[in-house]
Amino acid sequence: MFKLVKLQIETAGSGKSAEASLNAVKLSDGEKLRKALKGKKVSHPDVEIEVQKESVNPSREITPKRLLLTGVTSGSAGIIMAFAAFAFSELEQFIPSHFYDWTFHWVSELAIVFIIGLAIVVLFIFWLLGIAGTIIKYGKFTITKIDDELFIARGLLEKKQLTIPLKRIQAVGIKESIIRQPFGFVTVFVEVAGGSLDSGEDFSTVLFPIMKKAEVDPFLQEFLPNYVQGPARLTALPKRAMKFYLIRTCTPVLLLGLAVIYFFPQFSWLVIFALFVAFLLGFMCYKDGGFSVEPERIVIRIRGFSKKTMFLHHKRIQAFEKKRYPLQKRELLATVKLSILGKGGTGKHYKLKELEEAHADRLSDWYSYRE
């Protein structure tokens, strides 16, 4: 409203906050300072710097249809629910204790169908709030490449701009959420040494919120040609690794489920459903894991709730670690961890668990330049 901006200057050094921050400067002054810091020559402070014509600079902007699709498939409802739970925990001390007793008896006497219906309505409301938040966040999203820098601008209520020198990019990732994967949509993001638009996005910077998987290669060819996927086929995890993934996801749910069945036997069906989901998630984590090695680049694919494919150049990897736990030794398996430089000088770590031990040794040799 007042044509002011907050300007932050970040380097690849350590620290949780920006090295320099100006909370309220004129938009025009902010643009001049940014151009001056980029090493552009200015003959006079009042003379704007001439830049290349937009026609020769690759640029993409999100369409309204894709923006709506981003909101619908964002999964932001979970974040809003977590925030609501935190807010409730802070206000809990002001709620009378008899209110909990009344609520428990009221829920216990309700029919299961009504409880399910009520839960669906609440989830639907959170889903709509998540859509609205995502649209506000990624509205007018634009990425432009000028020389050796990427310029990202986005936001409806709070407009944000970020300048990323290509030499600061440590890795490129492709994220497929459980919701988007069946429809073939992905998010392209980068790990940048020194900064990101949002700390809430696991300190990663989104290059484009949503696109078809088939559109990723042309996009990278246009903006980051060194990270084009190529036809490489990933080496899958061995079959004997599957039980480790299933145990890892199902055990916590089973232990919690036993407590729920003991204290609230009427909700036993929820435990069975949760176990099924945990089993399915563990199988997907196993099935999606894999890697591919090139002379100067490694591609790894891992899954939590979302599947991530990471492209890391050898020169960007800060450390390589191989571990073997007692149970893994019996099965001739190993876990490897690749570390790169992230925001604020801290590390970003990517673990690929239960590889063939021979494959882990092969990756170790590749990283160490051993024949």
N, C-alpha and C positions, 0 to 999 in steps of 0.2 A: 504493500500500500504506500509506503514512504520511499520506494525505490532505493532501499538499502539492502546490503547483503552481508553475510558473515563469510569471511575469507580465512581459509586455513592453509598453511604451508607445511607439508610433510616430507620427510626424507626417509631413507631406508634404515635409519638408525633405530636404536631402542627407545622405548617410552610408550606409554599408553595413550598419550594425547599428542596433538600436533605440535611441531617445534615452534610454530608461530601462529597466532590467531588474532584476527581483528573482528570484533563482534558486530560493528556497525559502520560500514563505509558505503560511499555512493557506488552505485552499480558501475558507472563509467570509470571511477577510480579503480575499482576492483579489476575491470577488464584491462586497464592500462598496466596495473601492477602485474597481472598474470602474464601479459605479453612481454613486459620488461624482464621478468624472471625466466622466461623461455629463451632469452638471449637474442630477441629481435632488436634490431637497431631502430631507435626513435630519434629523429632529428629534432623534434620539439615535443614537449609533453602534451600539447593540445592537438598534435597531428596524429590521427589514427594510423595504425600500422596496416600496410597493404598485405593481404594474404592471397593465396591462390584462389581462383574462382571455384565456387562450389561444384561446378560441373566436372572438374578433374579430381575432386576429392571424394572417395567412396563414402557414401552415407546411407543409412537405413533408419526408417522410423516405423514404430509399431502402428498397425492399423487399428481402428476401433473394434473390428471383429476379433482380432487377435488379443487386444487388450481385455475385452470381455471374457474371452476364453481363458486368459491368464488368471483372471479372478475366479472363474468357476472351478478351475482345476488347481488352484494354488495350495489348498490344504491349510489356509491361514486360520481356519476355525479352531484347530488344535492350539495354536498360539494364543488366540483370544480366550479359549477355555482355561489355559494355564494362567493367563493374566487374571482372569476372573477368580480362579481358585486362590491365587496369591492375595488378591484384594479381600476375598472372603476371610482368609486366615488372619489378615490384619484387623478386620472388623469383628472377628469372632468373640473377642473379649467383651464386646458391648451387647452381645445377644444373650438374653436370659436362658438359664439352663433348662427351664421347663419347656422352652420352645423346641429343643431337640427331642425331648420325650414325646411331645405331641406330634412332631413330624414323623418320628420313627413309627409310632402306632398308626398314624394315618397312612403311611406308605405300606405298612405290613398288611393292612386291611384291604388295600386296593387289589383289583384283579391284575394279573400279569399283563393282559392285553392293554389295559389302560396305562400301566407303567411304561410299556414299550412305546405306546402312542405319545405319551408325555415326553419321553426321552427323544423321540424323533422330532417333535415340535421344537424342543430346546436346541437340538443339533441344527435344525433348519435355520433358526434365528442366528446362531453363531456363524453358519455358512454364509448367510446374506451379509452379515457384518464383515466377514473375511473378504468377500467379493468387493464390497465398497472400499475397504482398506487397501486392497491390492490395486484397484483402479486409481485411487488417489495417489498411491505410491509410484506407479509406473506410467501414469498418464503423460502423454507427449514424450515418450521415451525415444531418444535419438542418439545414434552413435555415428561419429564422423572420424575419418582418418585423414590427418594432415601431416605430410612428411613422415616423421618417425614417432608420431604421437596419436593416441586415441582420445577423442573428446566425447564424453557421455553426459547427456542432459536428460533430466526426467523430473516428474512431480507436478501435481495439479495445485495443491495448497502450498506446499513448501517445495520450491524449485531448487534442484541441486545440479551442480555441474562438477565433473571430475576430469582432470587431465592425467593421462597415463602414458609415460614414455615407454616405448616398446621394450627398451633394455631393462626395465624394471619388472617385466612379467616373468614370473618364475614357473608357472604351469598353466595349462588350459584344461578345463574340465567340461564334461557333458553330463548333465544330471537328468535322470528319468525318474520321476516320482511314480508311485504305485498307481495314482490316478491317471497320469498322463501317458504312461507307457503303453497301455492297450490301444491308445489312439495315435501313437507314433509321434508324440510331441516331446520336446526336450528343452532344457535351459542351458545356455552356453555361458560359462563363467571363467574368470581368471583369478589366479593368486598373484597378488602384487606385493612386492617388497616395500612396505612403508605406509600403505593406506588403502581404504575402501570407502564406498559411499555409506555403508551401514555396518556397524559392528554386530548387528543382530542376524546377519546372514553368514554366520560362521566365519566372519572376517574375509569373505570372498566378495569379488566385484562381479556383478552380472553384466555380461557383454550384450546379451539379448534375452529378454524374459521368456519367450516361447517361440519355437519354430519347429517345423517338421524335421525329422531326423535326416531325411534326404536333402534338406537345405543346409545342413551344417557344413559340408565340404565346400560348396560355393561361397558360403559366408566366410569361412576361415581363409579360403583362397583370396578373398577380397581384402580382408583386414589383417590376418595373421598367416601368411602363406607357409611359414616354417612349421605350423602346427596342423597342417592338413592331415586328415586321418589316414588316407591311403587304403589299400586293399588287404592290409595285414590281418591274419587270422590269429586270434588269441589262443594260447595254450590253456586248456581247462584244468581244474583241480582234479586229483585222483578220486576214485569212488570211495576209497576207505576214509576220506576226509569228511564225508557227509555226516557221519554219526557225531563228530565233534560239533558241527554247526547245529544239529538238531538238539543235542544236549545243552548247548550254550543258550539257545532261545527258549527251550521248554522248561528247564529246571526252575528258574525263578517263578514262572507262571504256575508250575505245579505246587511249589512250596506255598505260595500265596493262596492258591486255590484250596489246598487242604485246610488252611485256617478259615477261609470263607465257608467251606462246607461244614466245618465244625460249629461255627458260631451262627451262620445264616444258611441253614440247609435248603431254604426255599429258593436260594439263588444258585443252586448247584448247576443249573443249565448254563449259567453264565461262565462257570469254570470250564465246562466242556467246550463251549464256543471259543473261549480264550486260548485253550490248549490247541485247538484246531488251527487258530490263526497263528500261534507261535510256531507250530510244526510247519505250516506253510511258509512262514517267513524264514525259518531256518533252512528249509529246502531251497528257497529262492536265493538266499545268501550264498549257499554252496554252489548252486547251478550257475550263478552269474559271475563268480570269481574267476579271474584268469589274468594272463599277462602276455605281452609280445615284446621282443627285444630287437632293436635295430642298432646299427653301428654307433649312433650318437643319441639315441632316444629310446625310452621305454614307455610302453603303454600298459597301464594296469586297470583292471575293472574290479570294483568292490561294491558291496551293497550293505546298507543299513535298512532304513525304511525306503530309501531311494537308491537307485543304481547310479553309480558314478564311474565314468571312464576318464582317467587322467592321462595327460600327455606331458611327460617330463623329459627335458633335455639333460644329457649327462652333466654338462657344465653347471646346471642349476641345482643339482642334488648336493646338499651339504653333508649328508651322512647316510650310511647304509648299515643296517643292523640285522643280524640273523640270530634267531632264538630257537632252541629246542627244549620243550618241556618233557618230563619223564614219559608221559603217555605218548607224546609225539615221537620220541626216540624209538619206542617199541614199534611204531607204524612207519618208521623212516620218513617222517614228515618234519616240516620246519615252518616257522613264521618269519617273514622279512618285513622290515620297516624302512621306508624311504622318507627322508626329511628334507624340506626346502625352507627357504627364508619366507616368513609371512609378515603380517602387519606388526608394526612396532618392534621389529627385530626378533620377534619370537618365531618359533618353528611351526611349520605345518607338517603333520605326519600322516603317512598312508601305510596301513598295515594290510598285508595279504597273508591270510592265515592258512595253515595246513597245506603248504605246497609239497610236492615231491622234494625230498632232501637234495636230490641231484639237481633239480631245477633251481633251488635256492643257492646252491653252490655255483651254478652257472651264472646267476645274477650277481653273486659276489665277485666272481672273476671278471664279469663285464664291467662292474663299477670300478674295480681296482686295476683294470687294464692288464690283467694276468692272461697269459696265453693258455 
